[in-house]
Amino acid sequence: MADESLADRALAPASGIAVYDGRVTTWLALGYIFTLAWLPAGAWDALIMAALILWFVIGCGRIGLRLIWRRSLVAWPFALAALTLAIARPGEPIAQFTIGGQAFTVTDAGIVATATVMIKSWLSVQAVMALIATTHFSELLTALAALRLPPLLVMILGMAYRYLFILQDEALRMLRARDSRSAALPNRRAGRNLRWRATITGRMVGTLFVRAYERSERIYAAMLARGYDGQPLTTPPPSLRRIDYVLLIGGSAACIGLIIVAYT
Amino acid sequence: MLTITNLTYRYPDGTPALRGIDLAIAAGEKVALLGVNGAGKSTLLLHLNGTLRPASGAIVVDGLPVTPQNLRQIRARVGLVFQDPDDQLFSPTVFDDVAFGPLYMGLAPAEAAQRVQQALQAVGMMGYERRAPHRLSLGQRKRVALATVLAMQPSLLALDEPSAGLDPRARRALSELLRALPQTMLVSTHDLALVADVFPRAIVLAEGRVVADEATASLLAHHSRLLQYGLI
């Protein structure tokens, strides 16, 4: 609860990027990630430039680079999967090791590929976090709709976001109730055993699911009562302003520039 | 039984919720906690079993101070029932929910089952053991929520708005039940009829402070004060 939510930051007017249309920031974030994916292994100049551009944007957005870096650590366990590239890529052998009688050779090309993938993953996660921190979720949905994502899917995402917090609160209240009755008597071992506690937790998850399901039924009934007929209603988004076009063109030029640097 | 000394608490955003609460409740006393929404009633109750930790001050329950080290023992002594029974009931059946506390405390399954029967009998819910809590009426869920703490045989019951949302019949049944229970009680409520029925003593909170602590009959006799405290 005390932890600061990146999504909540998007509601704060302090962000310098929040003045731009959410569609533009979303498109540029996606464009940045695709550009990173396009860069070849070992394109260090382009990767350094990409990192500097992103960190400059994060600085302009007054989000807090340290916060973004801390949150981006969640990507590392997944990025570690790239370590297998170190032994999978053919190249000049650098080191050898044996696991279970099987010999593995680390190659120079493998090391370069691994480092590139890990840096790309890290920067991509930071770009997404910067986007979340500077763009309200409703604007993200507008951007996704503008990218021709099916309206029904956009509506489901919007409702999931709306009710996720209610579900979270419900889960927290259940945990509080459980803790309130997690008592101990003198000279008795409290908490029984791990299996019993795991069973209780499993049942709580089941109960939460049932409640969520029943709530969804009530919400659907409320939607029907207000005329919902299965067709999501969308309002046309406002036109982009001059500053949005400037950002879009500038951002696109930066992405193209990175690709040119990487391939020349 | 319960002693609270100079208790203060601030919400995480810095808003003061409790400001220097002092009160003492003797064993067996039944005390109503009154006040408008946001007065600090629920926040005070959440301190009694250590769910919330005070910024300063002390709480002693049955001779045991509420500290992080004593939380488990405190929770065996303080039965806290939340306002919304859906917050209280987290198991798939009534039996599982009522048995959770006794089993967690290390009682043998047979003894826990016996406690469940006693607690359900006390609240008039015998025969509902295998029912899913979410299939019960609000009044029944409130009774089961009370049974979940009665099964732990606490010495102090802290109930948060137990009559909220109940129809007149369920409210009357609750009133009779609370009168019959022998435990010391501190009950947050807006229901003045319930207060007059069950609680000889009433404490009024306003903006996190105790502004009245007296005999219920005396408080209810002064219409102007009830208006002043926002109770009517």
Contacts between the chains, C-beta under 8 A, distances in Angstrom:
chain1	res1	chain2	res2	distance
A	1	B	12	6.6
A	2	B	12	6.0
A	170	B	86	7.9
A	170	B	87	8.0
A	173	B	82	7.3
A	173	B	84	7.6
A	173	B	87	4.1
A	174	B	87	6.8
A	174	B	90	4.4
A	176	B	51	6.0
A	176	B	82	7.8
A	176	B	87	7.3
A	177	B	82	6.2
A	177	B	87	5.5
A	177	B	88	5.0
A	177	B	89	7.7
A	177	B	90	5.9
A	178	B	90	6.1
A	178	B	100	7.4
A	179	B	51	7.0
A	179	B	75	7.8
A	180	B	49	5.6
A	180	B	51	6.2
A	180	B	75	6.0
A	180	B	80	4.9
A	181	B	75	6.7
A	181	B	100	5.8
A	181	B	101	4.1
A	181	B	104	6.5
A	181	B	148	6.5
A	181	B	149	7.0
A	181	B	152	6.5
A	182	B	72	6.9
A	182	B	75	6.4
A	182	B	104	5.3
A	183	B	72	5.6
A	183	B	73	7.3
A	183	B	74	7.9
A	183	B	75	3.9
A	183	B	76	3.7
A	183	B	101	6.4
A	183	B	104	6.5
A	183	B	105	5.2
A	183	B	152	6.1
A	184	B	72	3.4
A	184	B	73	5.8
A	184	B	75	7.7
A	184	B	76	6.2
A	184	B	105	6.3
A	184	B	106	7.4
A	185	B	73	7.7
A	185	B	76	5.7
A	185	B	105	5.0
A	185	B	106	6.3
A	186	B	73	7.2
A	188	B	105	6.3
A	188	B	106	3.7
A	188	B	107	7.7
A	189	B	106	5.1
A	190	B	72	5.8
A	190	B	104	6.1
A	190	B	105	5.9
A	190	B	106	5.4
A	191	B	104	6.2
A	191	B	106	7.8
A	192	B	103	6.2
A	192	B	104	6.8
A	192	B	106	7.0
A	196	B	103	7.2
A	200	B	91	7.5
A	200	B	100	6.7
A	203	B	90	7.5
A	203	B	91	5.5
A	203	B	92	5.4
A	203	B	96	6.8
A	204	B	90	4.9
A	204	B	91	7.5
A	206	B	92	6.2
A	207	B	90	5.4
A	207	B	91	6.7
A	207	B	92	6.2
A	207	B	134	7.8
A	210	B	132	8.0
A	210	B	134	6.5
A	211	B	86	7.1
A	211	B	134	6.8
A	214	B	134	6.9
